[in-house]
């Protein structure tokens, strides 16, 4: 018989970013897990207008502007990124800041954004087994 606590996730998780060839880099993004207070509040705020629309009109009003959707997702990624390790630019370490995260997430030429989106949805990223010292086996880490 399995213990229900075996399904517990951590407040944060570490996602190893892969390069364009699919090989792990030493870049690690620290993400807010499903029970992290920032994530809980961020997702509640995103759901409120949808629920209001549904309750008021019986339909869910969804933003149809692709640029607005990109910007909304960028802000969500910024809020749910707690930190990072091993990012360099022009041979200098880049300390984490929400402003720098927003700059990187908004750059369409950088290929890690979809990895983070997938990582945020992957429960394995937020389990104790998941660590930067282990080989990532989830599809999110390979994206």
N, C-alpha and C positions, 0 to 999 in steps of 0.2 A: 504494500500500500504506500502511495506517495504522500509526502507531507506538502500541504498547500503552500508553505513558505518556500518551496522549491521554485515557485513562480515569481517570487519577489524580484523586483528590479532595483537598481541603485538610483540615487538622486542625480548622478552624473555618469557619463560614459565617455570613453575615449575612442575616437575614430581615427584609424590610420589612413592617411590619404595615399592613393595610388597614383603613379605617373601615367602618362598616356599609353604606355605599353602594358599597363595593368600590374606593374610591379610595386610592392610597398615602398613608400618613401619613409623618411624619419619624421615627416610632418604629422603631428597629432592635433586633432581638434577636440576640445573638451566641450561636450554638449549637455544641455539640461535634459534630464530624464523625464519619464512620464509623471513622476510624483514630485519633481522639483517645483518649488513654489512659483518661480518665474514662469515655468512652462504652464502650470495649471492656470495662472492668471492670464497669460497671453492667449491661451486657447479659449478661455471663458470670454474674454473681450472680443475675440474673433467670432464667436458663436452668437453673441447677443444680438447684433443687427439682423442676422439671418433668422433667428427665432422671432424677433419682433415683426419682421416682414411676414413670416409664415402665420403668426397669430393675427396680424392685422388684415392680410389679404388672402390668406390661404395658399399663397405661393411664396417661394423663396426667391428674393431678388439677388441675382448674382452679377457682379461687376463684369462687363463685357469688354472693357478696354484692356488689350494685352499689356500695355505699358503700366497701367494701374495694377494689374495682377502681378507683374514682375516686381514692382515697387513694394506691394504688400508682402510678397514672399520674401523679398530682401529684408524688410523690417522684421519679419518673423525669424529669419535666420540670424540676424544680428542679436535679437533678444535671447534666442536659445543657444547662442554660442557663448560659453562661459569663459573660454580662454583657448590658447593654443601653445604648442611648443615647436621649436625648430623651424620657424619660418624665417627665411632670409631674403633680402632684396638688395641687389648690388653689393653682395658680400657682407652685409650688415644684418645683425639680428633685428627682427621686427617685433617689438613688444605688443601684446594684445591690447587693443582698445576697441570699443564699439565703433568709433569713427573709422579705424583702419579696417575692421571687419566689414563695415558697410562698403568701403571703397573696393575691397577685394570681391565681395559678393556681387557688386554691381558691374564688375568687369566681365564682359561676355567672352573675352579671349582666354580666361582662366577656366580650367576644366574640373575644378573640385566642387563647384556648387551642387551639382546633381548628386555627388557622393554624400554630401552633408544632408541634403534633402532625404535621400534614401536611408542614411544612417539614423536620422531622427525617427524614422518609422520602424527601425529594426530593433526589436526587444533585445537581441543578443548583444548589441552595443552597450546595453545598460545592465548586463549581468556580471557577476564577479568573475566568471570565466574570461570575459573580454578584457584584455589588458594590452597595452602597447608592446609588451614583451612577448606576446603570443601571436602566432600567425592568424590574421583575420580569416575566418571561414565563411562569414556571412556575405550574402550577395550585396549588401549595402556597402561593405568595405571594399568590394571589388568593382563597384560601379564606376 
